[in-house]
Structures are given as C-alpha cells and as structure tokens.
C-alpha cells in the first residue's frame, strides 16, 4: 500500500533530482531513500526516474505523477487546516432565530462583531416569535435564538443580554403626540394594539400588569404577531401600543414614540441555546454575544 511518506520521499527526490540532497532534506540516509523509491515504483508498476551515474531525471510518467502527488498532499494539508478551523469554531454554518424587535436593538451589533471575527462562518437568520424559536431549537432547526424571557426549559441555556424600558407608540395625529412624555393613566380609554400572549408571555404580562397598576385593563382592538406590524397599525391610527424603546429605531412614517411618566418594567431580550448540544461555533458566537452585552452595560453605567 502506498503511504503518504512515499509521496513525500518521491517529491523530495523529484525536486532535488539528487538522492543525496533529497536524503539530507528528509533527514534520512540515502540507501533507505533509494530503496523506498524503488519499492514505490514496483507498487506503481512504472518507472519514476531515469537514473545514471551522473544524473537523475524524471520520466514522462514521473512528471505526471509529481503533479498529482503534489495535489494530493495539498488537499491533505487543506483538509487538516479545515478540520482545525472547524474544531475552533471558525468554519461552518450557524442558524440563528430572533424576535423582530431584537433586530432594532442589540442583534445588529452582535452579528457585525461576529462576522468581523469569523467571516468564514455562514449565518442563516430566521425571524421567529419566541415560542417558534423554542420549538425550532428543540427540533435542531436553529442553533441559538434571541427571545423574550422568561423561558421554562431546563434543557436550554439562557442569558439575558438586554433590558430596556417601555414607551408608548402613538399615531402622529394623536393629541399627545406633541408632548414630551405621556401618563399611562391618561391612555386608559384608548384602543390598544397588542400581540397574542402565547408569542411572548413575559412581555405581554409586563404590559398588562403595568396598565393594571394604573387601575385599568387595556382595550385590545387588534392583535399582531410582529412588532413591525404593530407599529404599522399604529401609523394607520387603529390604536396605540406599548413597545420596547428600541422600536424607536424602526423609522415608520406616521408614528411617534413618547416616554411614559410612570416607572415601567424592563423588557428583556435573552440569548438561548441547547445546553447539552453545544458546538465550537455556538461557543464562539456566545462569546461574541457576551462581549457586546457587556460593552452595552458598561456604556449605560458611564
């Protein structure tokens, strides 16, 4: 059986065209090298070199075999390097789920930083609700997700990376649109647009509880799954909405965002992954998430 060392021996002799120099290059004695080359020729069934007392020259078959031997060793080196990159989490594909509001806050910074660090990793992005992401994670259709906590699943790792206040989204023609801030109590008779509770129960319960603290239950006239749709319905004057402050980054004509005068709970975004089925790529991505989250916390505390 031809081994890789035989190819290396042959390439050294073919490049030096001198058994003595090739042996020195390979750090071995000349007689064993000559013997290995003859054994290789026997196994191949054709001659690689024309040998005389004065010179060593490649045969026609030897020149062709040299080209292919170099290609084989190059492919091997590439395979080894590719394997090393994969083991370090520097190569492969990462499937990421995210709630729509994450794309207006921390997600772009995370993706930009990760692409800068590891441009060879292919990212597959999926905009999904929190409950859809949990199903996709369990089914192996995504590797990590950006969700609205809380999450009650011991098989999943979860880390909160952003907490942001709530604001009210108003139609531009609303009487309160010109105010710097709005009291939530003054909105008790308004029509509200909200998402179904099962999509993000944590954020839903925060909004309902906030209204109840102001001694009213919101009159929900329309439900929508995505935050972009909710904001579009506000622009259409269907109603108002309580949303995370990062939605201000969604530039939508016909909508204004105003701070609430009352203290509001913080709406959280968390990264979630399968705890016992991690991979080098997921580990590297979680490191990038932590770096961006910590940088955001430090900025807020300055």
C-alpha positions in Angstrom: 0.0 0.0 0.0 1.3 3.4 -0.9 1.6 5.7 2.1 1.9 9.5 2.3 5.5 9.2 3.3 6.2 7.6 -0.1 4.8 10.6 -1.8 6.9 12.9 0.3 10.0 10.9 -0.5 9.2 11.0 -4.2 8.5 14.7 -4.2 11.8 15.4 -2.5 13.8 13.4 -5.0 11.9 14.9 -7.9 12.5 18.4 -6.8 16.2 17.9 -5.9 16.9 15.4 -8.8 19.7 14.1 -6.5 19.2 11.3 -4.0 21.9 12.6 -1.6 20.4 16.1 -1.4 16.9 14.7 -1.1 18.1 12.4 1.8 19.6 15.3 3.6 16.4 17.3 3.1 14.4 14.4 4.6 16.9 13.9 7.3 17.5 10.2 6.5 20.2 8.1 5.0 20.5 7.8 1.2 20.3 4.0 0.8 16.9 3.7 2.6 15.6 6.5 0.5 16.7 4.8 -2.8 15.1 1.6 -1.5 11.8 3.3 -0.8 11.7 4.9 -4.2 12.3 1.6 -5.9 9.5 0.0 -3.8 7.2 2.8 -4.8 8.0 2.2 -8.5 7.3 -1.5 -8.0 4.0 -0.8 -6.4 3.0 1.7 -9.1 4.1 -0.6 -11.9 6.0 2.1 -13.8 9.4 3.9 -13.6 9.5 7.4 -12.0 13.2 8.3 -12.7 15.8 7.7 -15.3 19.0 7.0 -13.3 22.6 7.2 -14.4 25.8 7.5 -12.5 25.8 11.3 -13.3 22.2 12.3 -13.2 18.6 11.6 -12.1 15.8 12.7 -14.3 12.0 12.3 -14.2 10.3 10.0 -16.7 7.2 11.3 -18.5 5.1 9.2 -16.1 7.2 10.6 -13.2 6.4 14.2 -14.2 2.6 13.4 -14.3 2.8 11.5 -11.0 4.7 14.5 -9.4 1.8 16.9 -10.3 -0.8 14.5 -8.9 1.3 13.8 -5.7 1.6 17.5 -5.0 -2.1 17.9 -5.5 -2.8 15.0 -3.0 -0.6 16.5 -0.3 -2.0 20.0 -0.9 -5.5 18.6 -0.4 -4.4 16.8 2.7 -3.0 20.0 4.2 -6.2 21.8 3.3 -8.3 19.1 4.9 -6.2 19.3 8.1 -6.5 23.1 8.2 -10.2 22.9 7.6 -10.6 20.4 10.4 -8.6 22.7 12.7 -10.8 25.7 11.8 -14.0 23.7 12.5 -12.6 22.5 15.8 -12.0 26.1 16.8 -15.5 27.2 15.7 -14.1 29.2 12.7 -15.8 27.3 9.9 -19.3 26.0 9.3 -22.9 27.3 9.5 -24.8 28.8 12.3 -28.6 29.1 12.3 -29.9 32.0 14.4 -33.5 32.8 15.4 -34.6 36.2 16.6 -37.7 38.1 17.6 -38.3 41.0 15.3 -37.6 43.7 18.0 -34.1 42.3 18.5 -33.2 43.5 15.0 -33.8 47.1 16.2 -31.6 46.8 19.3 -28.6 44.6 20.1 -28.7 42.0 17.3 -27.1 44.1 14.5 -24.1 44.8 16.8 -23.7 41.1 17.6 -23.9 40.0 14.0 -21.4 42.7 12.9 -18.9 41.8 15.6 -19.2 38.1 14.9 -18.8 38.5 11.1 -15.7 40.6 11.7 -14.2 38.0 14.0 -15.2 34.9 11.9 -16.0 35.8 8.3 -15.8 32.2 7.3 -18.8 31.1 9.3 -22.1 31.2 7.3 -25.0 32.7 9.2 -28.6 31.7 8.5 -31.1 34.1 10.0 -34.7 33.3 10.8 -37.2 35.9 12.2 -39.4 34.0 14.6 -41.5 34.5 17.6 -40.3 33.4 21.0 -42.4 30.2 21.0 -41.4 29.3 17.4 -37.8 29.7 18.3 -38.1 27.3 21.3 -39.7 24.7 19.0 -37.0 25.2 16.4 -34.3 24.8 19.0 -35.7 21.6 20.3 -36.0 20.3 16.7 -32.5 21.3 15.8 -33.6 23.8 13.1 -31.7 26.7 14.8 -28.6 26.7 17.0 -29.2 29.8 19.0 -32.1 32.2 19.5 -32.9 35.7 20.7 -36.1 35.6 22.7 -38.3 37.4 25.2 -37.9 35.7 28.5 -38.9 34.0 30.8 -38.1 30.6 29.4 -39.0 27.5 31.5 -37.0 24.7 30.0 -34.1 23.0 31.8 -32.6 21.7 28.5 -31.9 25.2 27.3 -29.3 27.6 28.4 -30.4 31.2 28.7 -28.7 34.5 29.3 -30.3 37.9 29.5 -28.3 40.4 27.3 -30.5 43.5 27.2 -33.1 45.2 29.4 -34.9 48.2 28.0 -37.8 50.4 29.2 -41.2 50.6 27.6 -42.6 53.5 25.7 -45.9 54.3 24.0 -46.2 54.4 20.2 -48.8 56.9 19.1 -50.2 58.0 15.7 -48.6 61.2 14.6 -52.0 62.9 14.7 -52.7 61.9 18.3 -53.4 64.7 20.8 -50.5 63.6 23.0 -48.0 63.3 20.1 -46.5 66.7 20.7 -46.0 66.0 24.5 -42.5 65.1 25.7 -43.9 62.4 27.9 -47.3 60.8 28.5 -49.0 59.5 31.6 -50.2 55.9 31.1 -53.3 56.7 33.2 -54.4 59.3 30.6 -54.4 56.4 28.0 -56.9 54.2 29.8 -59.7 54.9 27.3 -57.5 54.3 24.2 -57.7 51.4 21.9 -54.6 49.2 22.2 -52.8 47.0 19.7 -51.0 44.0 21.2 -49.6 40.6 20.3 -51.1 37.3 21.4 -49.9 36.3 24.9 -48.5 32.9 23.7 -46.0 34.5 21.5 -44.1 36.3 24.3 -45.9 35.8 27.6 -43.2 37.6 29.6 -43.5 40.9 27.8 -47.3 40.5 27.4 -47.7 40.1 31.2 -45.5 43.1 31.8 -47.6 45.4 29.6 -50.9 44.1 31.1 -49.6 44.4 34.7 -48.3 48.0 34.0 -51.8 49.0 32.9 -53.5 47.3 35.8 -51.2 49.2 38.2 -52.7 52.3 36.7 -56.2 50.8 37.5 -57.4 49.9 34.1 -57.2 46.9 31.7 -56.2 47.8 28.1 -59.0 47.6 25.5 -57.2 45.5 22.8 -58.8 46.1 19.5 -56.3 44.4 17.3 -53.6 41.7 17.7 -50.5 41.3 15.5 -47.6 38.9 15.6 -44.7 41.1 14.6 -43.6 44.4 16.2 -43.3 45.9 12.7 -47.0 45.1 12.1 -48.0 46.6 15.4 -46.2 49.9 14.6 -47.8 49.9 11.1 -51.2 49.6 12.7 -50.4 52.5 15.0 -49.5 54.6 11.9 -52.8 53.6 10.4 -54.5 55.1 13.6 -56.0 51.7 14.6 -54.8 52.3 18.1 -51.8 52.8 20.3 -49.2 50.3 21.6 -46.8 49.9 24.5 -43.5 48.7 23.0 -39.8 48.4 24.0 -37.8 51.6 23.5 -35.6 50.1 20.8 -38.6 50.2 18.4 -37.8 53.8 18.0 -35.1 52.7 15.7 -37.8 51.5 13.3 -38.3 54.6 11.2 -42.0 54.5 10.4 -43.8 57.5 9.0 -46.9 58.4 11.0 -45.7 57.1 14.3 -44.2 58.9 17.3 -42.7 57.4 20.5 -43.1 59.0 23.8 -41.7 58.2 27.2 -44.2 57.1 29.9 -44.2 59.3 33.0 -44.8 56.3 35.3 -41.9 53.9 36.1 -42.0 50.9 33.7 -40.6 47.4 34.0 -37.7 46.5 31.8 -38.4 44.4 28.7 -35.6 41.8 28.4 -34.0 40.1 25.4 -32.1 36.9 26.1 -30.0 34.5 24.0 -30.9 30.9 24.3 -29.3 27.7 23.2 -29.4 23.9 23.8 -27.2 23.4 26.9 -26.0 19.8 26.2 -25.6 20.0 22.4 -23.2 22.9 22.0 -20.5 23.2 19.3 -17.4 25.2 18.8 -19.3 27.6 16.6 -22.0 28.1 19.1 -19.5 28.6 21.8 -17.7 31.3 19.8 -21.0 33.0 19.0 -22.0 33.1 22.6 -18.6 34.7 23.4 -19.4 37.4 20.9 -22.8 37.9 22.4 -21.3 38.3 25.8 -18.8 40.8 24.6 -21.4 43.1 23.0 -23.8 42.7 26.0 -21.0 43.6 28.5 -20.0 46.6 26.3 -23.6 47.8 26.4 -23.8 47.5 30.2 -20.5 49.5 30.6 -21.8 52.2 28.3 -25.0 52.6 30.3 -23.1 52.9 33.6 -20.9 55.7 32.4 
